[in-house]
Amino acid sequence: MQTKSADAQRMIQLRRIIKKSQSQFAAMIGVSIHTIISVENGRNQLSENLARRIEIATGADLRRRHKDQLAAVGGGRFTKDTFEAWRARFSSDKKNAEARFNEVKFWIELLLKAAAKPGRGGNRDRLPTVYMALTDWLAETRKAFKLEREIDEILEDDEPHEIINVSYDFESLVRDKKEFESVARQMETTTQDLLKKYQQHTRGLKDKERVCLHTAYEMRRAWNPFEPGFVAAFDECKVRKLLPKPKFEFVKEIPPSLDPELKQALDYFSRKPRSKAKPV
């Protein structure tokens, strides 16, 4: 069994070879700096999980030695040149990222297909849990490696922008203070301004008529790998390409000018008699 001092010596030696501080090394392998410190000062041993992370990130195998020197994955002595050659395979560029994805996507698909097959006792209910395990891993990795900003930048640059149209029953909207304030902010106005415009449109309302707030703003896909089969979540675009400024208007109950196709469909089905279903 490895001693604590051996774990500490090997990790310190590795950091010196690759010229990384404790904080840089922690960020590199996706753990806290306290995890690195606890191994290097002898409080904790090197866990299998941490050793595996270090192996993937650097090409060094801290679980064994090579002639009293650090060992490289696959055999031989670990050196700065070994590290550079290992990192070249995982160079930080888009082309290499796509290549690594092409390597792993087969195994992800295989895992999901396997979960869809009946297990012992004919159990077919494993796919949802396996899927959620994968999305949990995505969330943990995003957080551990502090990738939130970079992911948002890629979504902003690569995902198509869309004009999102949303309608609100204004009276219901006002009752939800947070939602009301959020909508006003998205429309680049204030709740007071929306209330003022609403009051102008409610003058002379007939019985059973109501005023709806119809909005249109430019959005793009947001980080949301957790809802299979649902509409993707959207975020506001930092740079607008389709709609220079959000638009909104107050209208009375589905006016013909607002959505002519929907109005036409509603009129059609309200006039058309329903045919009786034939017995099978």
Protein Blocks (a to p, Z undefined) as FASTA:
>chain_A
ZZfklmmmmmmmmmmmnopafklmmmmnopafklmmmmmnomaccdfklmmmmmmmnopa
fkbceehiacdehiajddfklmmmmmmmmcccfklmmmmmmmmmmmmmmmmmmmmpcceh
hiaklmmmmmmmmmmmmmmmmmmnopmlmmmmmmmmmpccddddddddfklmmmmmmlmm
mmmmmnopafklmmmmmmmmmgopaehiacdddddddddddddfkbghiacdddddfbdf
klmbacddddeehifklmmmlmmmmmmmmmmccdddddZZ
